[in-house]
C-alpha cells in the first residue's frame, strides 16, 4: 500500500518544474556567494555558522522543501476550505508590521524573528492572495460581467498592494497588479485591462516627456480621433462628450495627479526609485517628505538618483559575452554596486558569466513560467487553474 501511495504522489508531481526551480535557487545562492565571498574566511565554517546570507538562503530553501512536502501530502481540499482564512492571516501580518515591524532601508515591511532572520509578510501574502483569488473565481456565483464580482476581485488584489505602499514597498505592491491578468483569463472584460494598461503608459509618459509636450500630444491624439470619427460624432454628440472627457482626464492625470502623488504621497526615495527605472533623475526638493533643504556642499557630494542603476549596468556590461569567470568580478567583488546581494543580485551573474549566462538564466526562468502556464491550462478545476496562473503571474 505504501509503495502504491508513493507512486501515486510521484505521478502527481511535475519533476520538470521541481528541477527548474531547484536550478534557479542554486544559481541564486551561487550569486550571493560570489558577492559575499572573502578569501581569508573559511567557507565551510562561515556556511555552518548560518550568518552568511547564502547559508541563510540555503536554510530557507530547506524549510521550503519541508513545506512543499506537507502540501504534497495534505488533502487539496484543505487549501480550498481555508483559503480565505490564510488571506486574512496574511493581511493581519501585514498590518502587524506597522506596529512591530523593523525598518530596513526605509521600508517598514519586516517582522524580526530573531537570529538575524526577518519575515516579510507582503511576500507571504502573495501566496495567500492567490489562494483567496482562486477560491473566489471558482465560485459558481462569480460573474465578471457584474460590477460586484469585479470589485471583490479588485479588493483581493489591491488590499495587500495598498498595505505594501504604506510600508514603503512600492515595487512589491506592483506585483499584486499582475493578478488582474489572471482575472482577465477568467472573464474580466478586456476594456478594464486596456484602461489599466493605458493608465500605466500615461504615467510612464508623464515621467519621460515634458509636461507641455505630452499635453499637446494628447490634444493632437484627441483631435485626430474626432476627425477620423467625424461622421459618427455628427450622428451621436454623446461620443464627442466621451472623447473630450477622456482627454480632460488624461491631461488632468499628467498635469496634476501624477506630480501630486510623486511629490506629496510618495516619499523621496520611492519617487527616486521609480524615476531611476525610466532613466530620469528626481528632484527631492519638490518632495514634501524631504526633511531639510540640501546644501550646495551636500549636492556636490550627493550621488545621482540613478546611481544604483548606473553601477549595475557597468557591472553587467563589464562581463561581456562570456563573463569574467567565477569569483573574478571586479565591480561586484569591489562593492561598487549598492544592495548587490538583494535588489541588484543579477549584476553578479552578469559580470561573472556575461551575456551568455544571463540569457541562459532568463531562458530557464521563461521555461519555468511557460511550464506552469501549460499545467494551468490542463487543470479541470477552476481553483487549481487560477492558482497556477497566479503563481506564474
SULLIN-V234044 format. One record per backbone hydrogen bond with DSSP energy under -1.0 kcal/mol. CO is the residue of the C=O (numbers start at 1). NH is the residue of the N-H. E is the energy in kcal/mol with one decimal. If there is no record, write none. Layout:
co->(CO	CO)
nh->(NH	NH)
e->(E	E)
//
This chain:
co->(1	2	3	4	5	6	7	8	10	13	14	15	16	17	18	19	20	21	22	23	24	25	26	27	28	29	30	31	32	33	38	42	43	44	45	52	53	54	55	56	57	58	59	60	61	62	63	64	65	66	67	68	69	70	75	76	77	78	82	83	84	85	86	87	88	89	90	91	92	93	95	96	96	97	104	107	107	110	111	114	117	119	120	120	121	124	125	126	127	128	129	130	131	132	133	134	136	143	146	147	148	149	150	151	152	153	154	155	158	159	160	161	162	163	164	165	167	169	170	175	176	177	178	179	180	181	182	183	184	189	189	190	191	192	193	194	195	196	197	198	199	200	201	202	203	204	205	210	211	212	213	214	215	216	217	218	219	220	221	222	223	224	225	227	229	230	231	232	237	238	239	240	241	242	243	244	245	246	247	248	249	250	251	252	252	253	256	257	258	259	260	261	261	263	267	268	269	270	271	272	273	275	275	276	283	284	287	295	296	297	298	304	306	307	308	309	310	311	312	313	314	316	317	319	320	321	325	329	330	331	332	339	339	342	344	345	346	347	348	349	350	351	352	353	354	355	356	357	358	359	360	361	362	363	364	365	366	367	368	369	370	371	372	373	376	381	382	383	384	385	386	387	388	389)
nh->(5	6	7	8	9	10	11	12	13	15	18	19	20	21	22	23	24	25	26	27	28	29	30	31	32	33	34	35	36	37	41	46	47	48	49	56	57	58	59	60	61	62	63	64	65	66	67	68	69	70	71	72	73	74	78	80	81	82	86	87	88	89	90	91	92	93	94	95	96	97	98	99	100	101	107	104	109	102	119	117	113	111	123	124	125	128	129	130	131	132	133	134	135	136	137	138	139	146	150	151	152	153	154	155	156	157	158	159	162	163	164	165	166	167	169	168	108	173	174	178	179	180	181	183	184	185	186	188	187	192	193	194	195	196	197	198	199	200	201	202	203	204	205	206	207	208	209	214	215	216	217	218	219	220	221	222	223	224	225	226	227	228	229	230	233	234	235	236	241	242	243	244	245	246	247	248	249	250	251	252	253	254	255	256	257	258	260	261	262	263	264	265	266	288	271	272	273	274	275	276	277	278	280	279	286	287	290	299	300	301	302	307	310	311	312	313	314	315	316	317	318	319	320	323	355	356	328	333	334	336	335	342	344	345	347	348	350	351	352	353	354	324	325	357	358	359	360	361	362	363	364	365	366	367	368	369	370	371	372	373	374	375	376	377	379	385	386	387	388	389	390	391	392	393)
e->(-2.6	-2.5	-2.2	-2.1	-2.1	-2.5	-2.2	-1.2	-1.1	-1.1	-1.7	-2.5	-2.2	-2.7	-2.5	-2.3	-2.2	-2.4	-2.5	-2.2	-2.2	-2.6	-2.2	-2.2	-2.0	-2.3	-2.2	-1.6	-2.1	-1.6	-1.9	-2.5	-2.4	-2.6	-1.9	-1.9	-2.2	-1.6	-2.3	-2.4	-2.1	-2.0	-2.2	-2.2	-1.8	-1.6	-2.0	-2.8	-2.2	-2.0	-2.6	-2.2	-2.0	-2.0	-1.9	-1.1	-2.6	-2.0	-2.7	-2.1	-2.5	-2.3	-2.4	-2.3	-2.3	-2.2	-2.1	-2.3	-2.1	-1.0	-1.2	-1.4	-3.1	-1.2	-1.7	-2.4	-1.2	-3.6	-2.9	-1.3	-2.9	-3.2	-1.4	-1.3	-3.0	-1.4	-3.1	-1.7	-1.9	-2.5	-2.6	-2.2	-2.3	-2.4	-2.6	-1.2	-1.0	-1.9	-1.7	-2.6	-2.2	-2.4	-2.2	-2.3	-2.1	-1.6	-3.1	-2.1	-2.9	-1.9	-2.1	-1.9	-1.9	-1.3	-2.9	-1.5	-1.0	-1.8	-1.3	-1.6	-1.5	-1.5	-1.3	-2.0	-2.0	-1.8	-1.2	-2.4	-1.5	-1.1	-1.0	-2.6	-2.4	-2.2	-2.5	-2.7	-2.2	-1.9	-2.3	-2.3	-2.2	-2.3	-2.6	-2.0	-1.6	-1.9	-2.8	-2.6	-2.3	-2.3	-2.2	-2.6	-2.1	-2.4	-2.3	-2.3	-2.5	-2.3	-2.3	-2.2	-2.2	-2.6	-1.7	-1.3	-2.7	-2.0	-1.7	-2.4	-1.8	-2.3	-2.4	-2.5	-2.3	-2.5	-2.1	-2.4	-2.4	-2.6	-2.5	-2.3	-2.5	-2.3	-2.3	-2.4	-1.9	-3.0	-2.2	-2.5	-2.4	-2.0	-2.5	-1.3	-2.9	-3.1	-2.3	-2.4	-2.1	-2.0	-2.5	-2.5	-1.3	-1.0	-2.6	-1.3	-1.8	-1.3	-1.2	-2.4	-1.9	-1.6	-2.0	-1.9	-2.6	-2.7	-2.1	-2.2	-2.3	-2.4	-2.5	-2.9	-2.1	-1.0	-1.3	-2.0	-2.3	-2.8	-1.8	-1.1	-1.3	-2.4	-1.2	-1.2	-2.5	-1.4	-1.3	-1.2	-2.3	-2.5	-1.9	-2.6	-1.3	-2.5	-2.5	-1.9	-2.2	-2.8	-2.3	-2.3	-2.6	-2.2	-2.2	-2.3	-2.6	-2.6	-2.1	-2.1	-2.6	-2.1	-2.1	-2.4	-2.3	-2.2	-2.4	-2.1	-1.3	-2.2	-2.8	-2.2	-2.4	-2.4	-2.4	-2.2	-2.1	-2.3)
//
